[in-house]
Amino acid sequence: MEFADRVTHLAPEGAYFMLARAQALEAQGREIIHLEIGQPDVPTFDNVTQAGIDAIATGKTRYNPPAGVLALRAAIAEDAGRRRGLAFTPDQVVVGPGAKPALFFPTMALVEPGDEVIYPDPGFPSYAAMIRVMGGVPVPVTLREEADFAFDMDVFDRVVNERTRIILINSPGNPTGGVMPLEVLERIAEAAQRHDAWVLSDEIYMRLIFDGAEAPSIATLPGMQERTIICDGFSKTYAMTGWRLGYGIMPEALAERVGLLLTHSVGCTATFTQYAGIEALTGPQEQVDEVVATYQRRRDVLVKGLNAIPGVRCQMPRGAFYTFPNVTAFGKSSDWLAEYLLEEAGVAVLSGRAFGQGGEGYLRLCFANSMANIEAALEHIGAALAKLG
């Protein structure tokens, strides 16, 4: 069967592939510890779930405007603006079924065939995929371990040019947990303005930040709000992965175009889901703080345990819920090691190579899991890697 060129390069996400492999082993009776899937291990908060149930019970199950329910867009504008020290209006907010539309549709609206799009490597696999679907030229910039997995600015300075249409950044980042420092964001902002490029800032992990640190948004820098698209959502912060609720914040003219793309693709996001989102933003936030504190305790145990394993070197992630240990000392590919740990240790992790060439030599482990599972995983991983010498 022949397909259009724009889809021939598409491949499954590594997380789903490894999940399927792990589940196949479980079906054979094996016990597997799952550290491969990036989603909270807590249920959606009770007040949010109840708001969704109430919305269904009161008939909020019909079509709504493609850009989203006005009350939710207003709540997003207020919450996102307050947290970033900016002023947003509901007309700048576009709601989608998950955060991916806030990545995909702005890229579709802005990128012409041949335009270059800079993105992080290693990075979320959908970045490179969506750039190529649009006919754009993917331009990876390496994330440097020794710089808290921020952009290698020497590489960035070489590749940014007048053909650069979008600079895509992700902070806190998947798969590394790195946070881009302000001085790096300032250099990116200067380059974006000099070359008249847009910045697409994936801030889905913005609330998952540790040690009292901050993850600054590039939109707050002078001259950047009018050329920045913020992608965010409810999945990670509010444990709402299956609710499929995300949003983009962007200049109004672009928001109108993205709204039209939603009109002619998904139509609209489920109405009752959006009312649950309103409750998530306007209801109690202590639950978010408690979950983040739990993640931090798990992170500390996992990083300490990984660094105690001979041959493993692991940075302390400042955000998200991933560790990204360096395993180059074993002389094996990341793909080989991920498969080996699944088969030998019964621990499902992701190969860093699943996130781009820059991820070779690393593994991604998600610590949105119980402390008992994390401690057991460390024991199994340590024993399995010791057999490699």
C-alpha angles and dihedrals in degrees: 000000000000122000135188114273091243092071103033092088095052117116135175119273111260093234093060092045092052091044089055091049091050093048091051089056091047089054087058090055100264120140110231128188108215114220094144105081118079103218135108115268092214122088121250108282113271096240091052093048091049091051089055092048091048091050091055092045092052094050101260089145102105135093119297133185112299092239091054143264109315093229091056093045089051091049091049092048091051097043097042092044094049093049092050099037092244136117117240130175127214089248089066092056124087118185121209141176093271129339095280094083087059087059100037104042099046087050089050091049095050111030122084122192108283096023113131123235120193116212138167122271115229091036146133106308094230091067097071092036095056093044091056093045088059092050091250125141112249111223111188121205116199120242109224118224092206090055096054088268094295122144117295093242094199088061092042093053090052097050104038111094145137090293091060107111101170134018108203118202133176119198124194083030141221121243099012106043087225124149120212110234120233094252091058092048090050091055091048090049092050091051092047092054093043092053096034091241130153124238119220105198115195103205099165091129095045094119094046098080127136143211093028090291127143132230105211119214116230088220089074094064119099113279094005106098091075093052101037129094113199116206116197140143150169103263101090103029098043100027091245101135095136094044089072100218126148140135148204128220116204143136112305096247091055091043089057092054092046089049089056091051088053089048092057097040118032096004095214143337119264109279098219090050089057092053088054086052091054090055091047092056099038100035129078115316098192090095091061091051091049093051092048090051089051091050090051092054091049091047091054093052094046096048093046090048094048093049089052090061111092110246096022123107118184131184119217105252114224097202148008115039104276137101118205108198122192110236101170091119091077093064093227130115119259090243091053093048094048090052091045093052091049094051100034103031102026090234121128112214132154128252112241086226088070086073098051140289090295089066095063109121094031140087128208119224121183115216095195086111137093121289089238092056092046092052092046091048091052091052093049094044093048092051093047095048091047088064089062092062 
